[in-house]
Amino acid sequence: MKSLRVLSKYLFLAFGLFLISGCGTIQKVVLSEPSTETDITPPRVTMIYPSDCVGSAAYCDAFHIGVRTAEEKLGITLTEVNGIENDPVATEMLLRDAAQNSELVLTAGYQMGDVVARVAPEFPDVNFAIFDVVLDIPNVASVNYKSNEGSFLVGAIAALKSKTNKIGYIGGADVPLLHEFEAGYVAGIYAVNPDAEVTVEYISKDATGFGQPEKAKELALAQYTNGIDVIYTAAGGSGQGVLEAAQEQQKFIIWVDANGNYLAPGIVLTSMTKEIPTSVQRIIREAVEGSFMAGVRYFGLEDGGVSYAVDEHNQALLSDDIIATVESLKAKIIAGEIVVPNTISLPRE
């Protein structure tokens, strides 16, 4: 019946044109197919970064890659906004503005958790997604990674590669999210070398530590000078400072969040990777297809949410024995034979 109605509409229009032309020759008319209710308009998507961090931190760059790829593949209307570091009021205003002009709002980082918790309930018809924060709100997809599991594996690599038995960790902010990285890393080290000496330091008590590469470099140089030969850094943009120190001292660094092996081949021992771009695209695709799912999700070793990177830039650094040991540990974690801690004991031993 629908096709008949469309056809009669076209005939009626053609007949009208015939009458208007005075029964003369009808000019050629191109009739476009009317839109249907099944047409899908890609949603407006806004990505709000925790700070002006794209280009300076693997973490934000991973989200940038994810949303830009989704824009290219899915045809979304994309807006990218930088949050105001250490100004939650201004950032909340940005988030509220995005909610008024988007069908889907994405953000990431522990510092964005409270802001989303306040704003999302005000816009129940808008979908929100936040990464690395646990929020149980009806219109929020809370995407989390088992960073402790990936960190366990790179900790094992650090312990197997270290010649001094002195291993370091430099985090950006001394907060629970980063404690998950620390807990897994230290557990991985002790799993293969119980006698290792581990030094843990944080740049700051808050998010300012993610933007202090000079201080990170100072801490790293001190660790390397004291005999540490491998440092794992989970410090956002401050990781660049640790990388500079590693290059100057010709010691190892382990990168985080994205594959940074290419940054300094022979110096970057490996990278603890999180499949952020894939997760971002998955959330956006759900929104495009009308299958957005709110709720808390976790991605770990079993489903490829976290891993460690081996490629042409670091393959020569990792022997077959090291890879075999790490893969064995990975299998035991997936099987539940090893339970990786995600919290630390304070004060640290």
N, C-alpha and C positions, 0 to 999 in steps of 0.2 A: 504493500500500500504506500509505503514511503516513496518508492521509486516512481509510482504513478503520480503522486502529488508533485514531485520534482519535475516530471515530464510535462504535466499540465501547466505548471508555472512557466516553463520555457515556451510552450505553445501560446499561452496567453500574452507573454511579452512580445513574441514575434508577430502575433496578430495585431497588437497595439501599434507596433512600428509600421506595419503595413497600412493601417488606417491613417497614421500621421503623415505618411509619404504620399497620401492622395491616390492610393491604389497603384502608384507607379512602382518602379523597380525598387525593391528593398535593398538598402546598403548592407554590406557584409558586417555582421555583428558577432563578436566573440563573447560567448557567455561563459563566465567562470563558474566552476563548481562551488556551490554554497558550502560553507563550513558546516561540519556536523558536530554533534555533542561529544563524539568520540575523540575529537582533536585534543591533543595534549599540549598545553603551553608549559614549556620548561619553567621551573620556579625561579624566582629571584633569590639569590643566595648571597649572604654576607659572611665573610670570614673576618673575625676580629682577633688579631694577634695580641698576646699579652703585653707587648711593647713594640718599639720600632726595631724589630729583631731580624727581619728578613734580610739575608745577605751576610749576616754576622754570626748566625748560630744554626747548627745543623737541625735543631729542633724545629724552629720556625720555617726553615727552608723546606723541610719535609712536608709541612702543611701547604706551603706555597705551591710546591710541585703537585700535590694532590688536587687542590682546587683548580689550578690552571689546566691540568689534564682533564678534569671533569668538565670544565668550560669548553674545551676543544671537542671532547667526545660526546657530551650530552647537550650542548647548546644552551646551557644555563646563562642567566644574566648575573654576572659575578661582580661583587664589590668587595674590595679588601681594605680593611681599616686597621690602623695601629692603635692599640690601647695606650692609655697614659700611665706610664710606670709610676707606681707609688701614689696614684691619685684615683682611688676606687670610685669617688663621686663622679669625676669626669668620665671614667670608663663606663660607669653605669649609665650615664646619659648617652654615650655612644651605643651601648647595647640596646637601650630603649628605643633610640632612633632607628637602629637596624631592624628591630622587631616591627616597627610601624611601616617599614618599606620592604620587607622580605617575607618570603614563605618559609625560609630555612636560615637559621643563624648558627654559625659554627664558631667555636672558640676553644682554647686549650690552656692548660697550665693551672697549677693549684691556686694561684693568685686570682683566677677568674671564677672560682667555685662559689664564693659568697655572692658575687655580683649576679651570676646566673640564677642562683637560688632565690634572689629577691625579684628579679625581672621576669623570669619565665612564667610564674603563676599569673602575672598580670596580662599575659597574652596567650590564653589557652588555645587559640586557633593557629598559633605560630609554632613550628617545630624548631627545637633547639638541639644542638649536639655539643657536648663538651668532652674533651679528651684528657685523660690522666686525672680525673676527678670522679669520685663516686657520688652521684646525685640520684635520688629516687623521686622523680617528679614526673607526672603523667605525660607531659609533652617534651621531655628531655631524653635524648639518647646519651647515655654516659658510657663512653668507650675507654677501656683501661687495658694496659698491657702488663704482663707479668715480667716486669723489668728485672725482678730478682732472679728469675730463671736464666735470662740472657746474661745477666751480670755474673752469675755463678760460673757459666762456661768461660767467659773471658777472664775471670779470676783464676780458673784452673790453667788457662793458657799463660797467664802472667807468672804463676808459680812454676810451671814447667819450663818457662823460658828464662827466668831470672837466674843469674849466676852469683848474685850476692846474698840471696835469700831475704832481701829487703825490698819491699813492694809498697807502692803508695796509692792513695786515692785522694782526689781533690774534687769536692762538690761545690756547687754554686751557692746553695742556701741550706742551712741546717734545719731542714723541715722533714716531716714524715715521708713525703714523696721521694725525696733523695735518699732517705734512710733505707728504702727498699733496694736501691742500687747498691748501697754500701753493704747491707746485710747479705745479699746474694754474692757479691764480689768476695767479701771476706770468707764466706762459707766455701766458695769455690777454691780459694787459695789453700785453706786448711784441709780441704778434701784430698789434695795431692801432696801438700807439704805442711804438716802440722807444726813444723819448727820455724816457719817463715815469720819474719818480723814485719808487721803491717802498720803503716802510718796513715791515719785518716785526718784530713783537714777540710774545713769549710771556709769559703771566702767571706761569707756574711751570714747573719741570722735570718735575713729576708731576701726578697727577690732582687735587691740591688747587686747581689753577688753574681748574677748572671751577666752583668755588664761591666765587669772590672778586670779586663785582661791583664792590666799592669800588675795588679795584686796577685792574680793567678800565676803569672810568670814568676813573680818573686817567691811565692810558696813552692813552685815547682823547682826552681833553681836551688832552693835550700834543700829540698828532698833529694835531688840528684847529687848535690854536693855531699850529703850525708850517706851516700852509698846506695840509695834506691836506684834501681835500673829499669823499673817499669812503673808508670803512673797511669791509672784509669781516671779520666776526668768526665764528670757529669755536671757541666757548668755553663751550658748555653754559650753565649758569645765570649765568655771568659776563657773558654777552652782554647781560643786562639793564642792566649798568653802561655798556656801549658805547652802548646805545640811549638811555639818559638823557643821555649826553654829546652824542649826535647831535641830540637834541631841543633841548637847551640852546643848542647852537651853530648850529642850523638847517643842519646839514650832512648828507650822505647816509651811510646805513649799509646794508650788504647782509647779510641774515639767512641762516640756514643750517638744514639738515636738514628743516624744515617751512616751509610758506608763512607768513611773518610779515609780509606786506605790510600787513595790517590793523592791526598794532600801532601804526603811526604813518604814516598816509597822507601822502604828500608828502615823507617823510623816509626811509622804507625804499625804497630804489631798486629792489630786486628781492630774491628769495630763491633760494638754491641748494637745491632740494628733492630729497629722497631718498624713494622710495616705500616707506617703512618699514611703514606700516599694511597695505598690500597684501601685502608680503612676509611679514609676521607671520601674516596670515590664511591665506596660501597654505601655510605650514608647518603650521599647526594643522589645516587642512582635510586635508592629506595624512595626518596622524596619525589623524584621525577616520575617514578612508576606508581606512585600512590601507595607504597607498601612500607612507609616509614615506621620503624619500630622503636618506641621509647623503652627505657629500662637500662639496667646496668649490664654491661658486657665485659668479658675478659678474654684477651688473646695472649697465648703463651707459646711455648715450644711446640706443643702438640699440633697446633693449627697454623704454625708459621708466623705467629704474631710477633715473635722475637727470635733472634738468632745471632750468630757471629759471622763475620764476613771473611771469606777467603777468595782472593782473585789474583790476577797477574801482578798486582802491586805488593802483595805480602806473602804469596805462596812460598817463596824461597825461605821465608823466616820460620815457617811451620813445618816441622818434619812429619813424616808419615806416622811416627810413634805419637807425636803430640796430637795429631788429628784423630788417631785411633782412640786415644785416651779420652779426648773430649767427646767424641761421638758415643763412646760407651757410657759416659756420665749423662749425656743427653738422653739416651735410651732409658736409663734408669730413672731419670726425672719423669719422663713421659709415662713410664710404667708404674710410677708411684713408689718405687723402691727408695728414691731419695726425695725427701720433702725439703724444699729450699725455704729458709726463713725469709720473711719480708719485714721484720722489725729488728731493731737493735736493742742491746742492753745498755742502759745508761746508769752510772757513768761508764764510758767505754773502758774495757780492760786494757 
